[in-house]
Amino acid sequence: MAKELDQDKAMEGTIRFSEKYVEKSGYKFFPDQEVVRLVQEGLARNQVEYGYRYCP
C-alpha cells in the first residue's frame, strides 16, 4: 500500500527541493516571496494529489 503524503510534509519537502534546486542551479528565487510561496504550495498540492510536483 502506498504511503499517503499530507500537505504539510509535501510542503516541507517542496521547500527543501526548491531551495536545493536554486542553490545548485545558479538560479535565484523570484523577488516577491508571496509568489514563491504560492508556487511552492501549488507544487506541494500537486504532489499530494497526483504523486508528482507538476508545475501549478
C-alpha positions in Angstrom: 0.0 0.0 0.0 1.4 3.4 -1.0 2.1 5.8 1.9 -0.1 8.9 1.7 1.6 12.2 1.9 -0.1 15.0 3.8 0.1 18.7 2.7 2.4 19.8 5.5 5.0 17.1 4.7 4.7 17.8 1.0 5.2 21.5 1.6 8.3 20.9 3.8 9.8 18.6 1.0 8.9 21.1 -1.7 10.6 24.0 0.1 13.8 21.9 0.6 13.6 20.7 -3.0 13.3 24.3 -4.4 16.0 25.7 -2.1 18.4 23.0 -3.2 17.5 23.5 -6.8 18.1 27.2 -6.7 21.4 26.7 -4.8 22.8 24.1 -7.2 21.5 25.6 -10.5 22.6 29.1 -10.1 19.1 30.5 -10.4 17.5 32.9 -7.9 14.1 32.9 -6.4 11.6 35.5 -7.8 12.0 38.6 -5.6 8.3 38.5 -4.4 8.3 35.9 -1.7 4.5 35.7 -1.8 4.7 34.4 -5.4 7.4 31.9 -4.5 5.3 30.6 -1.6 2.2 30.3 -3.9 4.3 28.3 -6.4 5.7 26.1 -3.7 2.2 25.5 -2.3 1.0 24.5 -5.8 3.8 22.1 -6.3 3.2 20.5 -2.9 -0.6 20.3 -3.6 0.1 18.6 -6.9 2.5 16.1 -5.2 -0.2 15.2 -2.7 -3.0 14.9 -5.4 -1.0 13.4 -8.3 2.2 12.0 -6.8 4.4 14.4 -8.6 5.4 18.1 -8.3 3.7 19.1 -11.5 4.0 22.8 -12.3 1.0 24.6 -10.9 
